[in-house]
Amino acid sequence: MASSDRHDADRNTPDETPRRAAEERPGSPGPPVGPDARHPARVAARHTATLALAHALSAAERGLAVIPLSRTKLPALRSPHHGVPHHGKPHHGDPQAGLPHADPTSPTPSPCRGACGRMGHGVYDASSDPHRIRELFAAAPWASGYGIACGLPPYHLIGIDLDTKSGTDAPAALRELALRHLFTIPDTVVVTTPSGGRHIWLSGPPDTVVPNSAGRLAPGIDIRGAGGYLVGPGSRTERGVYSTVPGTAHLPPAVCPAALLRLLVPAPRRRPPPPRGGVPPDPQQGQGLVQFVLAAHEGQRNTRLFWAACRAYENGIGEALTGPLTDAALRVGLTLREARSTLASAARLTGHA
């Protein structure tokens, strides 16, 4: 089902809107300069980057938070902590889990999720603010696509990634799940991948956090949830172009069926035992988590608050940090209702609700 790059590109841009938008918007990448400015490869690369920015800005107009991607589908900006010694667990797995690509000489990526204030933290850089998006793309002029962060307002996007590689028939597996659990996939945005797969966009409830998973529902079905991202339509990768299925581009992400949502949300974890000797946790241990929330840009605030609250509960200081994390969320612009809802979701996911 894979199509040629040229055919996919034509199919993805039925009109010239993204192209004109890129040319008209201030802050778009300018023309190449220097002795090789007219080299065909450089001209093509600049054209690809301009279109990627235009598509990203169009997605942001719908309220979607985006980041620039390279042709490998990885975040285009290298981590600012590249080559810096640090401690942590090795990260192996799907690049769309949301982390920036790690230093190949170090198997333990930095635990920083943007609290340092610099670019290069993968999905934690995602924003729907046009000015911020132009800054991100200006820092990555080699970007050929964009990623759409999942789990954020207004849609709390959930991506159902149906893979057709390795002999799997993910669409058939999804149909079997739908029959078994009595749900149907509503009309919604569907994006085709260069390898013949499909991404189905669904909208989740604001008080429920859907985690990323690979093959948990069935072989070939991956889930993009909070902390993950989907490759946006119009993005060009090493294998081709991502395109919306005709007739779906104008649709909003449909509400995820309740029966499917129950399959996507794991059972709550068991509550960890109380600290030995009855010694209460020291809330000062969580000041780094509070600072992480305070460093959030628009479009990152719910994700950062949720991530920080989960880490706090896992470390036994969730209840002690509820007040400081709520105050931090209010300071960066969330409402009290949004902050409480996100903290409650973190408590449920970690088994503390």
N, C-alpha and C positions, 0 to 999 in steps of 0.2 A: 504493500500500500504506500510505500515511500515514494515521494515524487521528487522531480528534479528541483534544484534550488530556484531556477528561474520560474518554473511553473508555480511553485509554492509562494514565491514572492508576489507574483501577479495575483494569485488567488487571495492572498492576505490583504492586499491593498486595492479594493475595488474602486477607490477613487483616490484623488491626490491629496486628501486632507492631511495625513501625517507629514507628507513631504512639504506642503505649504506651511504647516504649523512650525516645522523645524526651521524653515527659512525666515519666518516672520517673528518668532519669539526672540526677545533679547536674551543673550546669554547662551545661545546655541553655539556649538563648535564652529569656529570660523574656517575659512579656506586654508588649505595647507600652504606653507611657505617654504622657501629654500630651493636649492638646485633640483631636488627630486619631486617638487610639488606637482608636476604633471605626470609623474610615473603612474601608469595605469593601476598598479596594485595599491599605491598610496591614495589615489583618488577614490578607488573602490572602498578602501577601508574607511576613509573619511565619510563617504556617502552612507556606508553601513552604520557608522557611529551616529550620524545625524538622524537617520531613520529610527535607530534604537531609542534615542532621546525623545524623539517626537512621539513614538508609541508609548514610552514611559509616562510622558506628560499627559497624554490622552487618558491613560489608565488612572493617573492621579486625579484627573478631573471627575472621575467616578467615585473618588474617595479611597482608592486603593493605594497602599503604601508600597513603594518599589525601591529596588537597588539595581545598579548596573551589573551585568554578567558578561563573562568572557565567552569565547566560542566553546569552551569546555563545559558550560553551564554552571561553572563555579563563580562566586562573587569576584568581580573584576579587580577589586582593591585588595592588595595584600595586607595582612595584619600588620599594624604598627609595632607589634611585639615580635616580629620575625627575627629569629636568631637570639632572642633574649632567654636566658635560662629561667625555667619555671617548673612547677610541680603540678601534677594532675594525672588523670587517667588517660591512656592513649585513646585517640578518637579514630575509629575506623567505621566506615559505613557510607551511606548515601550523602553526597555533597549537598543535596537539597534539604538536609536536616537543618541547614541554616548557618552553619559555622563557616568562617572564611577558611580558605585553604591554608593548611599549616606549613610550617617550615619543614621541607623534606628531610632535613638533617636532625629534626627533633620530633619524636612521636607524641609529644605531650603538648597540645596547643594551649595557649594562654587562657586562664579562666576569665580574663577580662571580657565583659560584654558591652564595652563602650563607655564604662565609667571614666576612662581616661580622657574622654572628650575628643579623641581623634577618629578619623575615618578608618575603615578596614575591619569592621567587626561583623561582616556578613549581614544576615537578616536583621541584626540589631541596629544597622544603619538605616533601615527602611523608613521612608517618609512619604507623605502625600503632599508635602509643601513644595510647590514648584521651584522656589529659590533654592531649597536644600537639594532637590533632585538635580538641578543644574550644577550645583557645587560637586555633587558626587560624580556626575558624568564628566565634568571638567577635569576631575582628578583621575579619571580613567578613560582617556580618549580612545583607547583600543577596545572599549566595550562594544559588543555586537548584539546585545540583547538586554533584557531586564527581567528581574524576578519580582513576583508579587507576594508579599508577606501574607501568610495565612493567620487566622485567629484574631484579626484586629477589626475594630469598628470601621465602617458601618455594617459590613456583611458578616464579620467573623468567619471568613472564608475557610471552607473545607475542600480540599482537592482529592478526588478519587482518581488515582493514576492507574489506568488499565494498560498493562504491558503485554506486548505480543512477542517479545523476544524469548529465546530459550525454549521454544516449543510450547509455551503456555497459552491458554485461551482465556484470558482474563474477562472479556465480555461475557463468555458463557458462564464463567464462575459467578459473576455478578448477577446474571439472570437466575441462576440456581439459588443464590442467597435470597433474592427478591421473592421467588416463589415459596421458599421455605419459611421466610419470616414475614410474608404478606406485606410487602411494600413495593411501590413503583417509583422509578426515577422521574421526577417532573421535568417539563421543558425548562432548559437552563443553558448556560454557556457551555459549549463543548469545544475543546481545542485539540487539534490533531498534532501528533509529534512526527518528526522526520522518519522514525522507525516504524510508523504505522499504529502506534498506540493512541490513546485518547486520555485527556484530562477532563473530568466532569467537575464543574464548579457548583458547590452547594453553600448555602448560608446556614450557619449554626446559631444557636441561641447565645445571647451575651453572657449568661451565667454558667455556661458549660464549656470546659476546655477539652478539645479533642487533641490527643497527642499524635505525633508522627509514628508511623509503623510501616513495616515492609513485610508483606506476605502474611500478616497475622490473620486477616479475614479469609484469604484464600491465595494460592500461588498466583503471582502476577498482579495482585492488587495491592498497591501501596497507598498509604494515606498521608496527606500533607495537612498538618494541623498547626497548633500554636508552636512557634519557633521554627517552622519550616516555610518553604516558598515554592511557588509554581513558576515555571518559565512562561513569561507572558507571550501572547500571540504577536507575531511580527518579529520575534527574536530570531537571529540567525546563529546557528551552532555549526560545529564541524560536520554534522550529518545533514544539515538542511535547515528549513525554516518552520517555525511553529505557526499554525494558522487556525483561525476559528472556523468551525463547521458552518457552511452557509445557512443563514437564517437564525443563527444563535448569537451573533455578536451584539445585537441590540438588547438582548434579554438581561435582566438582573439575575444574579445567582439565586436559584430557587431554594426555598426552605428545605432543609434536610428532613426526610421522613423520620418520624419518631422511632420507628422500629429499626431503621438503619443507624440512627444516632445511638441507640442502646448498644449496638454492636461495636461502635467506634470508641465508646468511652469505657475504659477498663474498670473492673471492680475496684473499690477503694482499698488502699493498702491498709494492712493491720497497723494499729497504733503502736509506736515504739514503746518499750518499757520506760518507766520514769527513771530519772538519773539516780545513780547509786548514792546511798546515804541521805537521800532526800534533799540534796543541795540544789537550790534553784539555779537555773541557767543565768549566766551573766549577759544582760542585754547589750553590753558594750561590744560583745562579739559580733553583733549585727550592724555596726555602724557602716561597714563597707557596703552592705546591702542597701542601707538607706541612701548612701551617696550614689549608688548605682541608679536608683530611682530618680534622684534629684538631677542626674545628668541626662535624663531622657529628653529627646526632641519630640515635637508633635508627630504623631503616628507611631511612636515607640512606647508611649506611656503605659498602656495596659499590659503590653507584653513584658516590659521591664518589671512592673509591679508584680505580675503573676510569677515571673521567674524568681524574683527576690523572696516573695512570700513562700514559695515552695522550698527554696533552700533554707529559709528560716525554720519552717516546720520540720524539715528533715534533720536539722541540727538541734532540735529541741528548744528553740527560742521563738517559735511562731507566735505564741500568745503574748510574750513579752514585747515583740516587735510590732504588734498590731497597731498600736498608737503611733509610733514613729513612722511606720510605713504609710499609714493613712495620712499623716501630716505631710509627708514628702509627696504623696500623690496629689494632694490638694495644691501644694505649692507649684507643681508643674502643670496644673490646669485641669486635672480630672475633677469631676463632681464627687461629692460625698457618696452618692448612690453608686457611681461607677467604681469607686475605690472599695467600698464594702462588698460589692458583688464580686470583684476580682479576688479579693482576699478570701471570701467564702469559697470560691471555686478552687483556690489553692488548698484550702483546708480540706475540702472534700477529696481532691485528687490524692492528697498525702495521708488520708485516713484520719483526719483530726476534726471532721465535722460532726 
